[in-house]
Amino acid sequence: MKQQPAEQASLIADQIREKAEQAARLVRDNTPDSVLDKTTQAATQVWDGATRAGQYAADMTPDPLLKRADRAARAARGNRTPLLVAGAVIIALVLVRRSRAGRR
């Protein structure tokens, strides 16, 4: 019995994926080449700008701060489950508080 809903969910996900691919193809086919070219150029410029900004920020950040950020990132990666649980608890508390405030 448990397997049937999982199979249905998988089937629905496949159908949604197919529809999204069809929609993307339809948009791509109906978009003029000049617009696609301009979009590609704009995306490249944005990517390059973001890369330069990130590099600038990394270059201007003091070494002690970079080391602390690196340690914090490693600690977060090593403790994903507790962080996710803590995040879920915080979100639940905010939602409960919000719902209670709306009743007043």
C-alpha positions in Angstrom: 0.0 0.0 0.0 2.8 2.4 0.8 4.4 1.8 -2.5 1.4 2.9 -4.5 1.4 6.6 -3.4 5.1 6.8 -4.0 4.6 5.4 -7.5 1.8 7.9 -8.1 4.0 10.8 -6.8 6.8 9.7 -9.1 4.4 9.5 -12.1 3.0 13.0 -11.3 6.5 14.4 -10.9 7.5 12.9 -14.3 4.4 14.5 -15.9 5.2 17.9 -14.4 8.8 17.6 -15.6 7.6 16.7 -19.1 5.1 19.7 -19.2 7.9 22.1 -18.0 10.2 20.8 -20.7 7.5 21.3 -23.3 6.8 24.8 -22.1 10.5 25.7 -22.2 10.8 24.3 -25.7 7.7 26.2 -26.8 9.1 29.5 -25.4 12.5 28.9 -26.9 11.0 28.0 -30.3 8.8 31.1 -30.4 11.4 33.6 -29.1 13.3 35.4 -31.9 17.0 34.6 -32.2 17.9 38.3 -31.5 16.2 38.2 -28.2 17.9 34.9 -27.2 21.2 36.4 -28.2 20.6 39.6 -26.1 19.5 37.5 -23.2 22.6 35.3 -23.4 24.8 38.4 -23.5 23.0 40.0 -20.5 23.3 36.8 -18.5 27.0 36.6 -19.3 27.5 40.2 -18.2 25.6 39.6 -15.0 27.7 36.5 -14.3 30.9 38.3 -15.0 29.9 41.2 -12.8 28.9 38.9 -9.9 32.2 37.1 -10.3 34.2 40.3 -10.2 32.2 41.6 -7.2 32.8 38.3 -5.3 36.5 38.4 -6.0 36.7 42.1 -5.0 34.9 41.2 -1.7 37.2 38.3 -1.1 40.3 40.5 -1.8 39.1 43.3 0.5 38.1 41.1 3.4 40.6 40.9 6.2 42.3 37.5 6.7 41.1 36.9 10.2 37.5 37.4 9.1 38.0 35.0 6.2 39.4 32.4 8.5 36.5 32.8 10.9 34.0 32.5 8.1 35.7 29.4 6.8 35.6 27.8 10.2 31.9 28.7 10.5 31.2 27.2 7.1 33.0 24.0 7.9 31.2 23.7 11.2 27.8 24.3 9.5 28.6 21.6 6.9 29.6 19.2 9.6 26.4 19.8 11.6 23.7 20.1 9.0 21.1 18.1 10.8 21.1 20.1 14.1 21.1 23.3 12.1 18.2 22.2 10.0 16.3 21.1 13.1 17.0 24.4 14.8 15.9 26.3 11.7 12.6 24.3 11.5 12.0 25.0 15.2 12.5 28.7 14.7 10.2 28.8 11.7 7.5 26.9 13.6 7.8 29.3 16.6 7.5 32.3 14.3 4.5 30.8 12.6 2.8 30.0 15.9 3.5 33.4 17.2 2.2 35.0 14.0 -1.0 33.0 14.1 -1.7 33.9 17.7 -1.1 37.6 17.0 -3.6 37.4 14.2 -6.3 36.1 16.5 -6.1 39.2 18.8 
